[in-house]
Amino acid sequence: MLKGQLCTVRHLVTADLNTFIALVNDLPSRGDYFSTQFKSPEIMRKEFVQNSFVTEDSELFVIEDALHHIVGVITHFKSRTPTTREIGYRLFEPKLTGRGFVTEACRLLVDYLFSVHQYQRLELLTAPENVASVRVAQKCGFQAEGTLRQAFFINGRYQDVEVFSLLRPEWEMRRL
């Protein structure tokens, strides 16, 4: 469990499962930047029973507010090289945007990944016009590297993706 001032980042537990599935599969809350494809509740329950959404390739956490409500999800997963992890996140309730939950959750996860693992590089990929997500990357010290043109197919169209990265030495300098 990773505890911040605004939120807690923790693994999903059995008592969370029904709420989590409903939040993840709520199509209207996905907005313009998330795929409308989703896993069935049965497949998600089966996966949770098998591995609690934690494998060698990925680890899923929920973002919980001070009142213990699940407000989002944050994950890290295998990227192109063994020394790199990609971070992904989603806030479930659009009206919570701008309150700092995702930024704090991202900072907590970055600290965890660099403190516990030997990763050299963390990446965030976001739509360039997703201003909120770009701000999260910037506030957490990630640097813009470039655009992957038409790399994602979301909501019926190909979309560009901006790549942001944070290197271990940059993270270490920020901690001084």
matplotlib code that plots the C-alpha trace (Angstrom):
import matplotlib.pyplot as plt

x = [0.0, 1.3, -0.1, -0.1, -1.9, -4.8, -5.0, -3.9, -2.6, -3.3, -4.0, -7.5, -9.1, -12.1, -14.5, -13.7, -14.3, -17.9, -17.5, -14.2, -15.8, -18.7, -16.3, -13.9, -16.8, -18.7, -18.5, -19.6, -16.8, -14.2, -14.3, -12.4, -9.1, -9.9, -11.0, -14.6, -13.5, -13.7, -13.5, -16.6, -17.2, -16.8, -13.4, -12.3, -13.5, -11.6, -8.4, -8.7, -9.1, -6.1, -3.7, -5.4, -4.3, -0.7, 1.7, 5.3, 4.1, 1.8, 0.5, -2.8, -3.6, -6.7, -6.6, -8.6, -9.6, -9.5, -13.0, -11.9, -13.8, -12.2, -11.7, -9.3, -6.8, -3.1, -1.0, 2.5, 3.3, 6.0, 7.3, 9.7, 12.8, 13.3, 14.6, 11.5, 8.0, 5.0, 2.5, -1.2, -3.9, -7.6, -9.7, -13.2, -15.2, -14.6, -15.7, -12.7, -10.3, -7.8, -7.9, -4.5, -5.5, -3.8, -0.7, -0.2, -0.9, 1.6, 4.3, 3.7, 4.0, 7.1, 8.8, 7.7, 9.0, 12.4, 12.8, 11.9, 12.9, 15.9, 14.1, 16.0, 13.2, 9.4, 7.1, 3.7, 1.8, -1.0, -3.0, -1.4, -4.7, -5.4, -4.3, -5.0, -2.8, 0.0, 0.0, 0.2, 3.3, 4.9, 4.2, 5.7, 8.9, 8.4, 10.0, 8.2, 10.1, 8.0, 4.8, 3.9, 1.7, -1.7, -0.5, -3.8, -7.2, -9.8, -13.4, -13.3, -10.3, -6.5, -5.0, -1.5, 0.2, 2.8, 5.6, 6.9, 9.7, 11.4, 14.9, 16.2, 19.0, 16.3, 14.1, 17.1, 17.9, 14.4, 14.6, 17.6]
y = [0.0, 3.4, 6.3, 9.9, 13.0, 12.9, 9.2, 5.7, 3.4, -0.2, -3.6, -4.6, -6.9, -9.2, -6.8, -4.2, -6.5, -5.7, -2.0, -2.0, -4.0, -1.5, 1.5, 0.0, -0.9, 2.3, 3.5, 7.1, 7.8, 6.7, 9.9, 10.6, 9.0, 5.4, 2.5, 1.4, -2.2, -3.9, -7.3, -9.1, -9.2, -13.0, -12.8, -10.1, -12.1, -15.2, -13.1, -11.7, -15.2, -16.4, -13.5, -10.5, -8.5, -8.8, -10.7, -10.4, -8.4, -6.0, -4.8, -3.0, -0.7, 1.2, 4.9, 5.4, 8.8, 9.7, 8.3, 4.9, 5.3, 4.0, 7.0, 5.6, 3.0, 3.1, 0.3, -0.4, -3.0, -4.4, -2.1, -2.5, -3.4, -5.2, -2.0, 0.0, 0.1, 1.9, 3.6, 3.9, 5.6, 6.5, 8.6, 7.1, 10.3, 13.2, 15.7, 14.7, 16.0, 18.6, 17.6, 15.9, 12.3, 11.0, 13.2, 12.0, 8.3, 8.6, 10.1, 7.3, 4.6, 6.2, 6.2, 2.6, 1.4, 3.1, 2.2, -1.4, -2.4, -1.9, -0.1, 2.6, 4.2, 4.8, 5.9, 7.5, 7.6, 10.1, 11.8, 15.2, 17.0, 15.3, 18.3, 16.7, 13.7, 15.8, 17.9, 14.7, 13.7, 17.1, 17.5, 14.1, 15.1, 13.2, 14.7, 14.8, 12.8, 12.8, 11.7, 8.2, 9.1, 7.3, 4.7, 4.1, 3.2, 4.7, 5.6, 4.7, 6.7, 6.5, 8.9, 10.3, 9.4, 11.6, 9.7, 11.0, 9.4, 9.7, 8.2, 6.9, 9.6, 12.3, 10.8, 10.6, 14.3, 15.3, 13.5, 15.5]
z = [0.0, -1.0, 1.1, 0.1, 1.5, -1.0, -1.8, -1.2, -4.0, -3.2, -4.7, -5.4, -2.8, -3.1, -1.5, -4.2, -7.2, -8.0, -7.6, -9.6, -12.5, -12.7, -12.7, -15.3, -17.6, -17.3, -20.9, -20.4, -18.0, -20.5, -22.4, -25.6, -24.6, -23.6, -25.8, -25.7, -25.6, -22.3, -20.6, -19.5, -15.7, -15.8, -17.4, -15.0, -12.0, -13.3, -13.8, -10.3, -8.8, -10.8, -10.0, -8.4, -11.4, -10.5, -12.8, -13.9, -16.9, -15.1, -11.7, -11.2, -8.3, -7.3, -6.3, -3.2, -1.7, 2.0, 2.4, 1.0, -2.3, -5.4, -7.7, -10.2, -11.3, -12.0, -13.4, -14.7, -17.3, -19.5, -22.2, -25.1, -23.0, -19.7, -18.0, -18.9, -17.5, -18.9, -16.5, -17.3, -15.3, -15.4, -13.2, -13.0, -12.3, -14.7, -12.0, -9.9, -12.6, -11.4, -7.7, -7.7, -7.2, -10.4, -9.9, -6.4, -7.4, -10.2, -7.9, -5.4, -8.1, -9.6, -6.2, -5.6, -9.0, -8.7, -5.0, -5.2, -8.8, -11.0, -13.8, -15.6, -17.4, -16.9, -19.7, -20.0, -23.3, -23.7, -26.4, -27.0, -26.6, -23.2, -21.3, -17.9, -18.6, -20.1, -16.9, -14.7, -16.7, -16.4, -12.7, -12.0, -13.8, -17.1, -20.2, -23.6, -26.2, -29.3, -31.0, -32.2, -35.1, -35.3, -32.8, -31.0, -32.4, -30.0, -30.5, -34.2, -35.2, -35.2, -32.7, -32.1, -28.8, -27.0, -25.3, -22.0, -20.0, -16.6, -16.1, -12.9, -12.6, -13.1, -10.4, -8.1, -8.7, -7.9, -4.5, -3.3]

ax = plt.figure().add_subplot(projection="3d")
ax.plot(x, y, z, "-o")
ax.set_aspect("equal")
plt.show()
